[in-house]
Amino acid sequence: KQAELKKSEDAAAITANQAALQEKQKQLTALYDQLYEKTGLTGDNLTNAGTQPASSVSNDWNVTLQFDGEGAKLFADLTKSLAGTGRTLGIFLDNRLISSPIVGVEHAQTGITGGNAVIQGNFTAQSANELAIQLRGGSLPFPVEIVENRTVGATLGRDSIQSSIYAAIGGLLLVLIFMVVYYRLPGAIADLALIIYAILTFAVFVLLGVTLTLPGIAGFILSIGMAVDANVLIFERTREELRAGKSLYRSVESGFYRAFSSILDSNVTTVIACLALFFLGAGLVKGFALTLGIGVVLSMFTAVTCSRTLMLYTISFQGLRKPEYFCPNLKGTKVEA
């Protein structure tokens, strides 16, 4: 019924149903208090809980228990008193009965000793694993109370993701146009390197299984700016060299060489911040840090390798070896053959 109410998105009915469930739980707790007594054996005495196949010829599974020294003694005394009586051994988690096995009569003399026990039953692999996880996890340190119910439709989340993707594509297009208009031929080369960067980034996202949440998309958009920033530094250094009267080839080489330290420093500091956010943050913050960190590393790679290779390849053509293609309003610059 709870699942049907969630599908109907009726907040009032969901709240009323949860209140009814809490009242039923209180009644069950009162009944359990009459049927079971506290024994002093708690989850603190349980060192491990796992699963194992019941046999090689069936699909049934068992749940295994391991106790510490004190727990082993308490469990042996408890199972000795229950063996053969037909009474069940109640296992509670947060005042809720999660299992109630019966102790066989063969343990009436000594109880289950050794600190190890097996809960047998018609467990599937999934149900046995769920019970083992509950036993290992133990009770919550504080009671859980419902403070507020809020339902967000799937359409709203889908629209937000689509809007963010459109923003990323729009921002990328605007950057590509700006680079060509302002930096001429180097801007076109940077655009090609930026497209290579975007393809490599998405490839890494796919290989690592990165889920693009809203913060993750924001991190990717920010990394586009970091990728452009590296090219801007290189091209501005190249223009400075051209204005100083150096040849085109030497200006390009000096531009990359002089800008490298600035690019490295800015990217290293950003990666350090991403690592701090990833390891100290939680949830959506980690997604932002991961996508931004991957983008920064790849942006440095494309700026230093792809942009440089494409630039040197371009100036190898005689027709493109004109200083005005790299720095407007520049006259009298000697071009090295």
ABEGO torsion letter per residue (X at the ends): XAAAAAAAGBAAAAAAAAAAAAAAAAAAAAAAAAABBBAGBBAAABABBBBBBABAABABBBBBBBBBAAAAAAAAAAAAAABGAGBBBBBBBGGBBABBBBBBAAAAAAEBBGGBBBBBEBBBAAAAAAAAAAAAAEBBABBBBBABBBBBBAAAAAAAAAAAAAAAAAAAAAAAAAAAAAAEAAAAAAAAAAAAAAAAAAAAAAAAGBBBBAAAAAAAAAAAAAAAAAAAAAAAAAAAAAAAGBBAAAAAAAAAAAAAAAAAAAAAAAAAAAAAAAAABBEAAAAAAAAAAAAAAAAAAAAAAAAAAAAAAAAABAAABBAAAABBGBBGBBBBX
